[in-house]
C-alpha cells in the first residue's frame, strides 16, 4: 500500500479521521448566540416618522461621538400626515415617510430602523391615549415592541412621555410611551409572548414557527416630550446642550438635529434646509431634557443616560402591577378616559416620578369646543344620585352634556347604579382671548349627603 504523508497509510489516515469525528460528536453542542449585529445600547420607540427628530441632537451625540449602537422603532407610518412637497397621501405617503425617516437617521449614523405600521390616528378635539391604543390594536403593537426589545437587547429604552401635556401633543405620542413602557416591563418575562423565545425545532431548516429570541430586561427607561413648557421636567433627568460641538463632525448638535429634520420634507418642507443655509438655528438650540422614568441599575437622576449601565444581562424585574384600593371610597369622582387610565398605569408600572410630575392639563384654542369626561364612582350597595356642579372662569360656557338631567347648568344630576361608574361627557367652549393664558376648571358634587371634589383641570387657552 502506498504510504501517505509522514508515513501514514490510507487505513491509518481513515482511522484518525473517524476517531476525530467520534470525538467531535461526543462534545456538547453549542447554542447559536443572539445576533450580534442588532445588539443596541439604546432603543428609541417613537410614534411617527419625524418624532425621533425631537431628540436627534442627543442621538447624534450618542451615535457619532460616543459610538453607541442606536436603533429606532417607529410605531406608525405617518399616513395621516400632510404633504408639503407632493400630491401623495395615505399609504403612498406612508411609503415616502418611511424612506424619509431612514435617510434622516442615516445622516447621524443610525441604520437599524423598523416600523410597527400601526394606524396613524387623526386626533379630534382633545387627544386621548385610549383612542390611539384602540386603533393601533394595543395587544398586537405591544407584542411587536416586545419582539424588538428582545431582538436588539438594549441597555436603555427612550420613548415619548405617556401623559397629556400642553404643546404639539398627540394621542399617538402618548400611546407610543405606554406601549414602550409596557414592553420594557414585559420583555424579560418568559410568560409574555412565549412563542418569541421558544426554540425553533431546527434553526437550520425551513418553516419554523418558534422565534428563538431571548428574554431581555432593559436597564433604564427615559421619556422625552414635545410639551411647549418644560419647567415640569427640570431636575427629573439629564439635560443636553444643543449648542455644544460634535467632536467628530465639528458642528453643533443643533445643526446635526436640523440636518436630520431636513429629510422630513413632507412634513416640514424646506424650512430646516433654509435654517441651515442661513445659520438660523435658534429653534434647535434649546437644551434637550429627558425624564428618568426608572432605572434598575442606579445612577444619578440627572446623570448621563448611560450612567450606571454595564454590559451584560440583568435579572427580570417585575413591577407592582395594578392593585385595586384596599378600602375603596364609597362615592368619588375623577377625570375620566386617559387621565383615569394614567392614575392606575403609573403605579402599576413603578413610574414613581410621574404622579408628581404635572397636574392634569390641556391646551385648547381660543373659542374652541372640546369634551371632558368625568367618572362618577358608586362603590355602595344602593343607587346614588350625584348633583354635579361645574365651576368655569369668566367667558367659558357649557355646550352640552352626555345625558339628560333634571337641573339646569351649572348643576346636573346623574344616578349611578350600585357598584358602577357613571361616565359624564361635558362639552365646553373656551373663551376668545386676545392673549394666551392658563385657566382652571373645577367640578364638585353632592352625593348622598357627601361633598365630593373638587376635581380640577388646568387649561392653557391660546390667544387669537
Long-range contacts (C-beta under 8 A, 24 or more apart in sequence): 32-203, 34-153, 34-213, 34-214, 35-151, 38-71, 38-112, 38-151, 38-152, 38-153, 39-69, 39-152, 39-153, 40-69, 40-70, 40-71, 40-112, 40-152, 40-153, 40-154, 40-155, 41-68, 41-69, 41-70, 41-154, 41-155, 41-156, 41-306, 41-309, 42-68, 42-69, 42-70, 42-71, 42-154, 42-155, 42-156, 42-157, 42-158, 42-305, 43-70, 43-71, 43-72, 43-73, 43-148, 43-149, 43-152, 43-154, 43-156, 43-157, 43-158, 43-218, 44-70, 44-71, 44-72, 44-73, 44-157, 44-158, 44-159, 45-72, 45-73, 45-75, 45-145, 45-148, 45-157, 45-158, 45-159, 45-176, 45-179, 45-180, 45-183, 46-72, 46-73, 46-74, 46-75, 46-159, 46-160, 46-176, 47-74, 47-75, 47-76, 47-160, 47-170, 47-172, 47-173, 47-175, 47-176, 48-74, 48-75, 48-76, 48-78, 48-81, 48-97, 48-120, 48-170, 48-172, 48-173, 49-74, 49-76, 49-77, 49-78, 49-81, 49-97, 49-98, 49-100, 49-101, 49-264, 49-267, 50-78, 50-97, 50-100, 50-101, 50-104, 50-261, 50-264, 50-267, 50-268, 51-160, 51-173, 51-176, 51-226, 52-101, 52-104, 52-105, 52-260, 53-104, 53-257, 53-260, 53-261, 53-264, 54-224, 54-226, 55-158, 55-224, 55-288, 55-290, 56-104, 56-108, 56-256, 56-257, 56-260, 56-261, 57-240, 57-242, 57-253, 57-254, 57-256, 57-257, 57-284, 57-288, 58-240, 58-253, 58-288, 58-290, 58-305, 59-105, 59-108, 59-110, 59-260, 60-108, 60-109, 60-246, 60-249, 60-253, 60-256, 60-257, 60-260, 61-240, 61-244, 61-246, 61-253, 62-305, 63-108, 63-109, 63-110, 64-108, 64-109, 64-246, 64-248, 64-249, 64-256, 65-246, 65-247, 65-248, 66-306, 68-306, 69-112, 70-109, 70-110, 70-112, 71-110, 71-112, 71-113, 71-114, 71-148, 71-152, 71-154, 72-101, 72-105, 72-110, 72-112, 72-113, 72-114, 73-113, 73-114, 73-115, 73-116, 73-145, 73-148, 74-101, 74-113, 74-114, 74-115, 74-116, 75-115, 75-116, 75-118, 75-136, 75-141, 75-145, 75-172, 75-175, 75-176, 75-179, 76-115, 76-116, 76-117, 76-118, 76-119, 76-120, 76-121, 76-136, 76-172, 77-115, 77-117, 77-120, 78-120, 78-267, 79-119, 79-120, 80-119, 80-120, 80-121, 80-122, 81-120, 81-266, 81-267, 82-266, 82-267, 83-266, 84-265, 84-266, 84-267, 84-268, 84-269, 85-265, 85-266, 85-269, 86-266, 93-266, 94-120, 96-266, 97-264, 97-266, 97-267, 100-263, 100-264, 100-265, 100-266, 101-263, 101-264, 103-263, 104-260, 104-261, 104-262, 104-263, 104-264, 105-260, 107-256, 107-259, 107-260, 107-263, 108-256, 108-259, 108-260, 112-152, 114-148, 116-141, 116-144, 116-145, 120-172, 121-170, 121-171, 121-172, 121-175, 123-170, 123-171, 123-172, 125-369, 125-370, 125-371, 126-164, 126-362, 126-364, 126-370, 126-371, 126-372, 127-164, 127-169, 127-170, 127-171, 127-173, 127-174, 127-338, 128-171, 128-337, 128-338, 129-162, 129-164, 129-171, 129-174, 129-175, 129-178, 129-338, 129-341, 129-342, 130-337, 130-338, 130-341, 131-171, 132-171, 132-172, 132-174, 132-175, 133-175, 133-178, 133-179, 136-172, 136-175, 136-179, 138-179, 141-175, 141-179, 142-179, 142-182, 142-183, 142-186, 143-193, 143-196, 145-179, 145-180, 145-182, 145-183, 146-183, 146-186, 146-187, 146-192, 146-193, 146-196, 147-193, 147-196, 147-211, 147-213, 148-183, 149-183, 149-184, 149-187, 149-216, 149-218, 150-187, 150-196, 150-197, 150-213, 150-214, 150-215, 150-216, 151-213, 153-214, 153-216, 153-313, 154-216, 154-218, 155-218, 155-219, 155-220, 155-306, 155-309, 155-311, 156-218, 156-219, 156-220, 156-221, 156-222, 156-305, 156-306, 156-309, 157-183, 157-184, 157-218, 157-220, 157-221, 157-222, 158-221, 158-222, 158-223, 158-224, 158-290, 158-305, 159-221, 159-222, 159-223, 159-224, 160-223, 160-224, 160-225, 160-226, 161-223, 161-224, 161-225, 161-227, 161-291, 162-223, 162-342, 162-345, 162-354, 163-225, 163-342, 163-354, 163-357, 163-358, 164-338, 164-339, 164-360, 164-361, 164-362, 165-225, 165-226, 165-227, 165-358, 165-361, 166-227, 166-228, 166-229, 166-361, 166-362, 166-363, 166-460, 167-225, 167-226, 167-227, 167-228, 167-229, 167-363, 168-226, 168-228, 169-226, 169-227, 169-363, 171-338, 173-226, 174-338, 177-223, 178-345, 180-221, 181-221, 181-293, 181-345, 181-349, 181-351, 182-349, 184-218, 184-221, 184-294, 185-317, 185-318, 185-319, 185-349, 185-350, 187-215, 187-216, 187-217, 187-218, 188-215, 188-216, 188-217, 188-315, 188-316, 188-317, 189-215, 189-316, 189-318, 190-215, 215-316, 216-313, 217-296, 217-313, 217-314, 217-315, 217-316, 217-317, 218-296, 219-295, 219-296, 219-297, 219-308, 219-309, 219-314, 220-292, 220-294, 220-295, 220-296, 220-297, 220-299, 220-305, 220-308, 220-309, 221-292, 221-293, 221-294, 221-295, 222-290, 222-291, 222-292, 222-293, 222-305, 223-290, 223-291, 223-293, 224-288, 224-289, 224-290, 224-291, 225-291, 228-363, 228-460, 230-289, 232-357, 232-358, 233-289, 233-290, 233-291, 233-357, 234-289, 235-301, 235-302, 236-289, 236-291, 236-292, 236-301, 236-353, 236-357, 237-289, 237-290, 237-291, 237-292, 237-301, 237-302, 238-289, 238-290, 238-292, 238-302, 238-303, 238-304, 238-305, 239-287, 239-288, 239-289, 239-290, 239-302, 240-287, 240-288, 240-289, 240-290, 241-287, 242-284, 242-285, 242-286, 242-287, 242-288, 243-285, 252-281, 252-285, 254-281, 254-284, 254-285, 255-281, 255-284, 257-284, 258-284, 291-353, 291-357, 292-353, 293-351, 293-353, 293-354, 294-350, 294-351, 294-352, 294-353, 319-348, 319-349, 319-350, 320-347, 320-348, 320-349, 320-350, 321-348, 322-348, 323-347, 323-348, 328-377, 328-379, 329-377, 329-379, 330-378, 330-379, 330-380, 331-377, 331-378, 331-379, 331-380, 331-384, 331-386, 331-447, 331-448, 331-450, 331-452, 332-377, 332-379, 332-452, 333-374, 333-375, 333-376, 333-377, 333-386, 333-388, 333-443, 333-445, 333-452, 333-453, 333-455, 334-374, 334-375, 334-377, 334-455, 335-360, 335-372, 335-373, 335-374, 335-375, 335-455, 335-457, 336-373, 336-374, 336-375, 336-423, 336-424, 337-373, 340-375, 359-456, 359-458, 360-456, 360-457, 360-458, 361-457, 361-458, 361-459, 361-460, 362-457, 362-458, 362-459, 362-460, 363-459, 363-460, 363-462, 364-430, 364-459, 364-460, 364-461, 364-462, 365-430, 365-461, 365-462, 366-430, 366-431, 366-432, 366-433, 366-461, 366-462, 366-463, 366-464, 367-429, 367-430, 367-431, 367-432, 367-464, 368-429, 368-430, 369-399, 369-427, 369-428, 369-429, 369-430, 370-427, 370-428, 370-430, 371-425, 371-426, 371-427, 371-428, 372-425, 372-426, 372-427, 372-428, 372-441, 372-457, 373-423, 373-424, 373-425, 373-426, 374-423, 374-424, 374-426, 374-443, 374-455, 375-421, 375-422, 375-423, 375-424, 376-414, 376-416, 376-421, 376-422, 376-423, 376-424, 376-445, 376-447, 377-416, 377-421, 378-416, 378-417, 378-418, 378-419, 378-420, 378-421, 378-422, 378-447, 379-419, 380-418, 380-419, 380-448, 381-418, 381-419, 382-418, 383-415, 383-416, 383-417, 383-418, 384-415, 384-416, 384-447, 384-448, 385-413, 385-414, 385-415, 385-416, 385-447, 385-448, 386-413, 386-414, 386-415, 386-416, 386-422, 386-445, 386-446, 386-447, 386-452, 387-411, 387-412, 387-413, 387-445, 387-446, 387-447, 388-412, 388-413, 388-414, 388-424, 388-443, 388-444, 388-445, 389-443, 389-444, 389-445, 389-446, 390-426, 390-441, 390-442, 390-443, 391-441, 391-442, 391-443, 391-444, 391-454, 392-428, 392-441, 393-431, 393-439, 393-440, 393-441, 394-431, 395-431, 395-432, 395-433, 396-428, 396-429, 396-430, 396-431, 396-439, 396-441, 397-428, 397-429, 398-426, 398-427, 398-428, 398-429, 399-427, 399-428, 399-429, 400-426, 400-427, 401-425, 401-426, 401-427, 402-426, 430-459, 430-461, 431-461, 432-464, 433-461, 433-462, 433-463, 433-464, 434-463, 434-464, 435-463, 436-460, 436-461, 436-462, 436-463, 437-461, 437-463
